[in-house]
Amino acid sequence: MGWVSLSAYLLLAPASTFSKNGFFKRVLNHLGLKDLVQELPIDKAIHFIIFWGLVFFWQRVIVAWPQTVKKKQVWTLLNIMGWCMMGLATEYMQGYMQLGRQFDYTDMIANTAGCLLGGWLAKKLTPVETGVATKTNCL
């Protein structure tokens, strides 16, 4: 629940949090990543990481939950689709909340890409039953 709370804050926080002298810029500068702040579109990276984490960590819960393979497949689809829909909704909410944040299609793309990568990576790291032994479905 901590990741969900942090994600909600980062997605809906006032724009001043991310300004030139905002909290996150100061943390990155303190860590010696001043050049990174200027070179990367940090907002897109934050969106991508948040949605990657949401899908990936919830997928780990789904895998650990004792249920049939068919139900796990349905929950996996709901996990990915649900967080993708939430990514779209947060962009609309940013525009309507009047906190200095704005609606952005590229944020939607970053959110969706994070969801898809989180689902793919979770699937690759999920043990697969072979009938003989359990092996990891790694790259």
C-alpha positions, 0 to 999 in steps of 0.5 A: 500500500505504500507504493500505491500511496507514494504513486498517488502523491507523485501523480497528483502533487502540485507542480511546485513539488517538481519545479526548479527548486522543488523537493525532487530536484533538490534530492537529485542535485544532492545525490550528484545527479544535477546533469541528469535533471537537465538531460532527462525528461524526469516527469516521463521517467517518474510516470514510467517507473510508477506504473511499472512498479504498480503492475509488477508488484501487484502481479507478484501478489497475484502469482502468490495467491492460490488460485487456478491458472485461468483465474490468474490469467484473468487477474493478470489481465485485470491488473494490467488493464486496470492500471493502464486505465488509472494512468489515463484517468490520472492525466485527466485528473491532473488537468482538472484539479488546478494544481499547476499540473496539466494533461499530457498525452506523452505521460499517458504513453509513459504510464501505459509503457510502464504497465506493459513492461511491468506485466511482461517482466513479472511474467518472465520472472514467474515460475512455470510448472513443467510437470517435472519441476518448477523452473523460472521463465527467465529471459 
